[in-house]
């Protein structure tokens, strides 16, 4: 066998199989299998449902250059614009097709996240990274609330995959700014703080440039959206910032009641990894701590606490924690298995004005009701709020 053929075979083997398996099983030594099984368990734990205002997003997609909401309190929904506009371009005319499109966004984000791990995490640490990413609550949230967040996370994962191409990240950022400026800007700003404090710019020039380019793109996208709305006389009486400021008192009351659960829902068992990193007291741990203060602070201004803190912390956690070789090396395989065990035992927790758990039973009842015309699910023609009522 020639050296070239041998090297190619070894490359294919290391590309498909873990060099440092977490489990003895050959089946779980295959990267795709380990990620898929853990991810499927995560979906069972959280459940699959739709964004309660998914119909509003669908209405926007039918006429993306007109304000469909007369109630000023609902007009801000128009600013989550791009995925609805994309559905309009595709000619989607039914709510079912619109929901299916967002399922495609969600699964695309998961696939690209797996690709990011394979291409960017050190081979010896990929097993840990695969497990931890699959357990990350933000990944489950885009299925717990299939809708605008599915596209938001897709934009962030696209950015992660092209971090060494700063001129393309500005384009991805622009799409993000046209879709959900507030979450993407906050998440990118948190990552930017991490990059600045982390230092050592010479070895990471393109990555640092890409982060700044991404932020510039997000701001440009928001500016373009403002011009689009002004050109078509689309009125937004209250944006998310003004709504957040108006609701500050009630949001603080929410944190006083459910603060521990809100912050737990940010990472779930991944907190064990973060705390382990923070107690090392090195440059990376300081950068993580200070950058994550941004999403921790942002929840003072929102009611949908869990989804916001999960998504605004996603980029920093992805880059600074779950694909960081220095931090992953500090976690033993035994510790990784313990984290997995705790994750399997601890139920899904999600805070949106109050505390909710898994939607799996609701999903099962809904499917049975649709298939067999049973009455397990109530008001099946308007059911998006059922698990949260």
C-alpha positions as CSV (number, residue, x, y, z in Angstrom):
1,X,0.0,0.0,0.0
2,X,1.4,3.4,-1.0
3,X,2.0,6.1,1.6
4,X,-0.5,8.3,-0.1
5,X,-3.3,5.8,0.1
6,X,-2.4,4.9,3.7
7,X,-2.6,8.6,4.7
8,X,-5.9,9.1,2.9
9,X,-7.3,6.1,4.8
10,X,-6.1,7.4,8.1
11,X,-7.5,10.8,7.4
12,X,-10.9,9.3,6.5
13,X,-10.8,7.2,9.7
14,X,-10.0,10.2,12.0
15,X,-12.6,12.2,10.2
16,X,-15.4,9.7,11.0
17,X,-14.1,8.2,14.3
18,X,-13.0,9.7,17.5
19,X,-9.3,9.5,18.3
20,X,-10.2,9.6,22.0
21,X,-13.5,7.9,22.4
22,X,-15.7,8.7,25.4
23,X,-17.3,5.2,25.4
24,X,-15.9,1.8,24.6
25,X,-18.7,1.1,22.1
26,X,-17.5,1.2,18.4
27,X,-20.9,2.6,17.4
28,X,-20.5,5.6,19.7
29,X,-16.9,6.0,18.7
30,X,-18.2,7.3,15.3
31,X,-18.6,11.1,15.6
32,X,-21.9,11.3,13.7
33,X,-23.5,8.5,15.9
34,X,-22.4,10.1,19.2
35,X,-23.7,13.5,18.2
36,X,-27.0,12.2,16.7
37,X,-27.9,10.0,19.7
38,X,-27.1,12.8,22.2
39,X,-29.0,15.3,20.2
40,X,-32.1,13.0,19.9
41,X,-32.1,12.5,23.6
42,X,-31.9,16.3,24.0
43,X,-35.0,16.7,21.8
44,X,-36.9,14.1,23.9
45,X,-35.9,16.0,27.0
46,X,-37.0,19.4,25.8
47,X,-39.7,18.5,23.3
48,X,-40.6,19.9,19.9
49,X,-43.1,22.7,19.5
50,X,-43.5,26.0,17.6
51,X,-42.9,29.6,18.4
52,X,-46.2,30.8,19.9
53,X,-46.3,33.8,17.6
54,X,-45.3,31.7,14.5
55,X,-48.6,32.6,12.8
56,X,-47.6,36.3,13.1
57,X,-44.3,35.6,11.4
58,X,-46.2,33.7,8.7
59,X,-48.5,36.8,8.2
60,X,-45.5,39.0,7.7
61,X,-44.2,36.6,5.1
62,X,-47.3,37.1,3.0
63,X,-46.7,40.9,2.7
64,X,-43.2,41.6,4.0
65,X,-43.4,45.3,3.0
66,X,-46.6,46.1,4.9
67,X,-47.2,46.4,8.6
68,X,-49.9,43.8,9.3
69,X,-50.4,44.6,13.0
70,X,-52.6,47.5,14.1
71,X,-51.8,46.9,17.8
72,X,-48.6,48.9,18.7
73,X,-47.6,46.2,21.2
74,X,-47.3,43.7,18.3
75,X,-45.6,45.8,15.7
76,X,-42.1,45.0,16.9
77,X,-42.6,41.4,15.5
78,X,-42.1,42.9,12.1
79,X,-38.4,43.6,12.9
80,X,-37.7,39.9,12.9
81,X,-37.9,40.1,9.2
82,X,-35.5,38.2,7.1
83,X,-36.7,34.6,7.5
84,X,-40.3,35.7,6.7
85,X,-39.0,37.6,3.7
86,X,-37.1,34.5,2.6
87,X,-40.3,32.5,2.8
88,X,-42.0,35.2,0.7
89,X,-39.2,34.8,-2.0
90,X,-39.8,31.0,-2.0
91,X,-43.5,31.6,-2.5
92,X,-44.7,29.8,0.6
93,X,-48.4,30.2,1.0
94,X,-49.4,27.9,3.9
95,X,-48.6,28.0,7.6
96,X,-47.5,24.3,7.5
97,X,-45.0,25.0,4.7
98,X,-43.7,28.0,6.7
99,X,-43.2,25.9,9.8
100,X,-41.5,23.2,7.7
101,X,-39.1,25.8,6.3
102,X,-38.1,26.7,9.9
103,X,-37.6,23.1,10.7
104,X,-35.1,23.1,7.8
105,X,-33.4,26.1,9.3
106,X,-33.1,24.3,12.6
107,X,-31.7,21.0,11.2
108,X,-29.3,23.0,9.0
109,X,-28.0,24.8,12.1
110,X,-27.5,21.4,13.9
111,X,-25.7,19.9,10.9
112,X,-23.4,22.9,10.5
113,X,-22.7,22.9,14.2
114,X,-21.5,19.3,13.9
115,X,-19.4,20.3,10.9
116,X,-17.9,23.2,12.9
117,X,-16.9,20.7,15.7
118,X,-15.2,18.3,13.2
119,X,-13.3,21.1,11.4
120,X,-12.3,23.3,14.3
121,X,-12.0,21.3,17.5
122,X,-8.7,19.5,18.2
123,X,-9.1,15.8,17.3
124,X,-8.2,14.6,20.8
125,X,-11.0,16.7,22.3
126,X,-13.8,16.2,19.7
127,X,-15.6,13.6,21.7
128,X,-16.1,15.9,24.7
129,X,-17.0,18.8,22.4
130,X,-19.6,16.7,20.5
131,X,-21.4,15.7,23.7
132,X,-21.3,19.1,25.3
133,X,-22.6,20.9,22.2
134,X,-25.4,18.4,21.8
135,X,-26.4,19.0,25.5
136,X,-26.3,22.9,25.1
137,X,-29.8,24.3,25.8
138,X,-29.6,26.8,22.9
139,X,-29.5,23.9,20.5
140,X,-32.7,22.4,21.9
141,X,-34.4,25.8,22.1
142,X,-34.6,26.1,18.3
143,X,-36.8,23.0,18.3
144,X,-38.7,23.8,21.5
145,X,-39.7,27.0,19.8
146,X,-39.4,26.3,16.0
147,X,-39.5,29.7,14.4
148,X,-37.5,32.8,14.3
149,X,-34.8,31.5,16.6
150,X,-34.2,28.6,14.3
151,X,-32.9,31.0,11.7
152,X,-31.1,33.2,14.3
153,X,-29.0,30.2,15.4
154,X,-28.4,29.2,11.8
155,X,-26.9,32.6,11.2
156,X,-24.6,32.2,14.2
157,X,-23.5,28.7,13.2
158,X,-22.8,29.9,9.7
159,X,-20.6,32.6,11.1
160,X,-18.7,30.0,13.2
161,X,-18.0,27.9,10.1
162,X,-16.5,30.8,8.1
163,X,-14.6,32.6,10.9
164,X,-11.5,32.6,8.9
165,X,-13.2,34.5,6.0
166,X,-13.8,38.0,7.4
167,X,-15.1,39.4,4.0
168,X,-17.9,36.8,4.0
169,X,-18.8,37.2,7.6
170,X,-19.9,40.8,6.9
171,X,-22.4,39.4,4.5
172,X,-23.7,36.8,7.0
173,X,-23.9,39.5,9.6
174,X,-26.0,41.7,7.3
175,X,-28.5,38.9,6.9
176,X,-28.5,38.6,10.7
177,X,-29.1,42.3,11.1
178,X,-32.1,42.1,8.8
179,X,-33.5,39.2,10.9
180,X,-32.9,39.8,14.6
181,X,-30.6,42.6,15.3
182,X,-30.8,42.6,19.1
183,X,-29.9,39.0,19.8
184,X,-27.2,38.8,17.1
185,X,-25.6,42.1,18.1
186,X,-25.5,41.1,21.8
187,X,-24.1,37.7,21.1
188,X,-21.5,39.1,18.7
189,X,-20.6,41.9,21.2
190,X,-20.1,39.3,24.0
191,X,-17.8,37.3,21.7
192,X,-15.9,40.5,20.8
193,X,-15.3,41.3,24.5
194,X,-14.0,37.7,24.9
195,X,-11.6,38.1,21.9
196,X,-10.3,41.4,23.1
197,X,-9.6,40.3,26.7
198,X,-8.2,37.0,25.5
199,X,-5.5,38.8,23.7
200,X,-2.8,37.0,21.6
201,X,-4.2,38.6,18.4
202,X,-1.2,37.7,16.2
203,X,-2.1,34.0,16.2
204,X,-5.9,34.7,15.6
205,X,-5.9,37.6,13.2
206,X,-8.6,36.3,10.8
207,X,-10.8,35.2,13.6
208,X,-10.7,38.6,15.4
209,X,-11.2,40.4,12.1
210,X,-14.2,38.2,11.4
211,X,-15.8,39.0,14.7
212,X,-15.6,42.7,14.0
213,X,-16.8,42.2,10.4
214,X,-19.7,40.2,11.7
215,X,-20.7,43.1,14.0
216,X,-20.3,45.6,11.2
217,X,-22.6,43.4,9.0
218,X,-25.2,43.1,11.8
219,X,-25.3,46.9,12.1
220,X,-25.5,47.4,8.3
221,X,-28.4,44.9,8.2
222,X,-30.3,46.9,10.8
223,X,-29.7,50.1,8.9
224,X,-30.9,48.5,5.6
225,X,-34.0,47.3,7.4
226,X,-34.8,50.8,8.7
227,X,-34.4,52.1,5.2
228,X,-36.7,49.3,3.8
229,X,-39.4,50.1,6.4
230,X,-39.2,53.9,5.7
231,X,-39.4,53.4,2.0
232,X,-42.6,51.3,2.4
233,X,-44.1,53.4,5.3
234,X,-43.8,50.5,7.7
235,X,-44.5,51.9,11.2
236,X,-42.9,50.3,14.3
237,X,-44.4,52.1,17.3
238,X,-42.3,50.4,19.9
239,X,-39.1,48.5,19.2
240,X,-37.6,45.8,21.5
241,X,-35.4,48.3,23.3
242,X,-38.3,50.5,24.4
243,X,-40.4,47.5,25.3
244,X,-37.5,46.2,27.4
245,X,-37.1,49.5,29.2
246,X,-40.8,49.8,29.8
247,X,-41.0,46.3,31.3
248,X,-37.9,46.6,33.5
249,X,-39.8,46.5,36.8
250,X,-41.8,43.4,35.9
251,X,-38.7,41.7,34.5
252,X,-36.8,42.4,37.7
253,X,-39.7,40.8,39.6
254,X,-39.5,37.8,37.3
255,X,-35.7,37.5,38.1
256,X,-36.4,37.8,41.8
257,X,-38.8,34.8,41.6
258,X,-37.0,32.6,39.1
259,X,-33.5,34.0,38.8
260,X,-31.7,30.7,39.6
261,X,-33.8,28.8,37.1
262,X,-33.3,31.5,34.4
263,X,-29.5,31.4,34.8
264,X,-29.5,27.6,35.1
265,X,-31.4,27.4,31.8
266,X,-28.7,29.4,30.1
267,X,-26.3,26.4,30.1
268,X,-27.8,23.6,32.1
269,X,-25.1,21.1,33.0
270,X,-22.6,23.0,30.9
271,X,-22.3,25.2,34.0
272,X,-20.1,22.5,35.4
273,X,-17.7,23.0,32.5
274,X,-17.9,26.8,32.8
275,X,-17.2,26.8,36.5
276,X,-14.3,24.4,36.0
277,X,-12.9,26.9,33.5
278,X,-13.4,30.0,35.6
279,X,-11.6,28.6,38.7
280,X,-8.4,28.2,36.6
281,X,-8.0,32.0,36.9
282,X,-6.2,32.3,33.6
283,X,-6.6,34.8,30.7
284,X,-9.3,32.7,29.0
285,X,-11.3,32.3,32.2
286,X,-11.2,36.0,32.8
287,X,-12.3,36.7,29.3
288,X,-15.2,34.2,29.6
289,X,-16.4,35.7,32.9
290,X,-16.4,39.3,31.7
291,X,-17.9,38.6,28.3
292,X,-20.8,36.5,29.7
293,X,-21.8,39.4,32.0
294,X,-23.4,40.9,28.9
295,X,-26.1,38.1,28.3
296,X,-26.4,37.8,32.1
297,X,-27.4,41.5,32.2
298,X,-29.6,41.5,29.1
299,X,-32.2,39.3,30.8
300,X,-33.2,42.3,33.0
301,X,-34.9,43.7,29.9
302,X,-36.8,40.6,28.6
303,X,-39.7,38.3,29.6
304,X,-38.6,35.4,27.4
305,X,-35.6,35.0,29.7
306,X,-34.3,31.5,28.8
307,X,-34.3,31.8,25.0
308,X,-32.6,35.3,25.1
309,X,-29.9,34.3,27.6
310,X,-29.2,31.1,25.7
311,X,-28.9,32.7,22.3
312,X,-27.0,35.9,23.4
313,X,-24.4,33.7,25.2
314,X,-24.1,31.1,22.3
315,X,-21.2,32.5,20.4
316,X,-19.0,33.1,23.4
317,X,-19.8,29.6,24.8
318,X,-19.2,28.0,21.4
319,X,-15.8,29.7,20.8
320,X,-14.5,30.3,24.3
321,X,-15.7,27.2,26.1
322,X,-16.9,24.2,24.0
323,X,-14.3,24.4,21.2
324,X,-11.5,25.8,23.4
325,X,-8.7,23.2,23.6
326,X,-7.2,24.5,26.8
327,X,-10.5,24.3,28.6
328,X,-11.5,20.9,27.1
329,X,-8.2,19.4,28.1
330,X,-9.0,20.2,31.8
331,X,-12.1,18.0,31.7
332,X,-11.4,14.2,32.0
333,X,-13.5,11.6,30.3
334,X,-14.8,10.5,33.7
335,X,-15.9,14.1,34.4
336,X,-17.6,14.2,31.0
337,X,-19.5,11.0,31.7
338,X,-20.6,12.5,35.1
339,X,-21.9,15.6,33.4
340,X,-23.8,13.4,30.9
341,X,-25.3,11.4,33.8
342,X,-26.5,14.6,35.5
343,X,-27.9,15.9,32.2
344,X,-29.9,12.7,31.7
345,X,-31.4,13.0,35.2
346,X,-32.1,16.7,35.4
347,X,-35.3,17.8,33.6
348,X,-35.6,20.5,31.0
349,X,-36.3,23.9,32.5
350,X,-37.4,27.0,30.5
351,X,-38.5,30.4,31.7
352,X,-40.9,32.6,29.7
353,X,-42.9,34.9,32.1
354,X,-43.1,31.7,34.3
355,X,-41.4,28.3,34.5
356,X,-42.1,25.6,31.9
357,X,-40.8,22.1,31.3
358,X,-40.7,19.7,28.4
359,X,-43.3,19.9,25.7
360,X,-42.8,16.2,24.7
361,X,-46.1,15.0,26.0
362,X,-47.9,17.8,24.3
363,X,-46.2,16.9,21.0
364,X,-47.2,13.2,21.4
365,X,-50.8,14.1,22.2
366,X,-51.0,16.5,19.3
367,X,-49.6,14.0,16.8
368,X,-52.1,11.3,18.1
369,X,-55.0,13.8,17.8
370,X,-54.0,14.7,14.2
371,X,-53.5,11.1,13.1
372,X,-56.5,9.5,14.8
373,X,-58.9,12.5,15.2
374,X,-58.9,12.1,19.0
375,X,-59.5,14.8,21.5
376,X,-56.2,14.6,23.4
377,X,-55.2,18.0,22.0
378,X,-57.6,20.9,22.5
379,X,-58.4,23.7,20.0
380,X,-56.2,22.0,17.3
381,X,-56.8,24.9,14.8
382,X,-55.0,27.4,17.1
383,X,-52.6,25.3,19.2
384,X,-49.3,27.1,19.3
385,X,-49.8,28.4,22.9
386,X,-51.1,25.0,24.3
387,X,-47.9,24.0,26.3
388,X,-47.5,27.5,27.6
389,X,-51.1,28.3,28.6
